């Protein structure tokens, strides 16, 4: 095999993988805390908030991530420019001009927003299930000992919840690794796009297949890490 071609392939794949890692890391950074906040909203005694959050979760979980990504990216600009076009001078080229001026950063931001909201909704249900699985007696016992609800949650309940949600969370996080490939739908250069490039330019398919090595290696690393975390948390049993 041509050494120059091999170097070019893995250089491009590495570049695409860096973008994949950025999407993965930023999505988790936003979605993990946002999902926790949403879980509290879905368990709230304030009914309007509770039903609003659960409706959002239902919509996001019930629709494809690809559609959400397209709506987040194209929706605001198209609607905004269309409204301005109607109000202003009837210039139908406004939307076309907006589309032609979209940069790489805008595309990347749209990916992060769509992915973060999507995964926050999934995480919120996992959090909610974990929190509600803890016997109410533990909350009551903590309060009898003079602890506040906040103290009971962080000192008694939290680590038990973490232990229970690790398996489903690990599944979602590993799924996120593969879902990052959807970023190419709005022309964000990531790992799969890097592999596809060689089909068009060189007429070879093995670089696309080689992307599986990157995904398998990363997923394998995450599986190992989560396995270690589960063993570490075996101490917290109910």
C-alpha positions, 0 to 999 in steps of 0.5 A, spaced: 500 500 500 502 506 498 505 509 504 503 517 502 496 514 501 496 511 508 499 517 511 494 522 508 488 517 510 490 516 517 491 524 518 484 526 515 481 521 520 485 523 526 483 530 524 475 528 523 476 524 530 478 530 534 472 534 531 468 527 534 471 528 541 470 535 541 462 534 540 462 528 545 466 532 550 462 538 549 455 535 549 456 531 555 459 537 559 452 541 557 447 535 557 449 531 564 448 537 569 442 540 564 439 533 564 439 533 572 436 540 572 430 537 567 429 531 572 428 535 578 423 539 573 419 533 571 419 531 579 416 538 581 410 539 585 409 545 581 404 542 575 405 547 569 413 546 570 412 538 571 408 537 565 412 542 560 418 538 562 415 532 561 412 534 554 419 537 552 422 530 554 416 526 550 417 530 544 425 530 543 425 522 545 420 521 540 423 524 534 429 523 530 436 526 532 437 528 525 431 532 524 432 536 531 439 537 528 436 540 522 431 544 525 436 547 530 441 549 524 436 551 519 430 553 523 432 560 526 435 563 520 430 561 515 424 563 520 428 570 522 430 572 515 423 570 512 420 574 517 424 580 515 423 579 508 416 579 509 416 585 513 421 589 509 422 589 502 420 583 499 427 581 497 426 573 497 434 573 496 434 574 504 434 567 505 439 565 500 444 570 502 443 568 510 445 560 507 451 562 503 454 566 509 453 560 514 460 559 517 463 553 520 462 555 527 455 556 526 454 549 524 458 546 530 454 551 535 448 548 532 450 541 533 452 542 540 445 545 542 441 539 538 446 534 541 446 537 548 438 538 549 437 531 546 441 527 551 439 532 556 432 529 555 434 522 555 439 523 561 433 526 565 429 520 565 435 516 567 436 521 573 429 521 575 428 513 575 435 513 579 432 518 584 425 515 585 428 508 586 431 510 592 426 508 598 423 514 601 424 511 608 432 513 607 429 520 606 425 520 612 430 517 616 435 522 615 430 528 616 429 524 623 436 525 624 436 532 623 438 533 616 435 537 611 433 535 605 439 537 601 443 534 606 440 527 605 440 528 598 447 529 597 450 525 603 445 519 603 442 518 596 446 521 591 452 516 591 446 510 591 443 514 585 450 514 581 451 507 582 444 505 580 444 510 573 451 508 571 449 502 567 444 506 563 448 512 563 454 508 560 449 505 554 447 512 552 454 515 553 457 510 548 451 511 543 453 518 543 460 516 540 456 513 534 451 519 534 456 524 533 457 522 526 450 525 524 454 532 525 455 531 517 448 532 516 449 540 516 456 539 513 460 539 520 467 535 518 467 529 523 470 522 523 465 519 518 466 525 513 473 524 513 472 517 511 467 518 506 472 523 502 476 518 500 470 514 496 469 521 492 476 523 491 480 516 490 475 511 489 477 507 495 472 504 501 477 502 506 478 508 509 471 509 511 471 502 514 477 504 518 473 509 521 470 503 525 477 502 528 476 509 532 469 508 534 471 501 537 477 503 540 473 509 543 467 505 545 472 500 548 475 505 552 469 508 555 466 501 557 473 499 561 472 506 564 465 505 566 466 498 568 471 500 573 467 505 576 461 500 577 466 496 581 468 502 585 461 504 587 460 496 589 461 499 596 454 503 596 449 498 596 442 498 599 
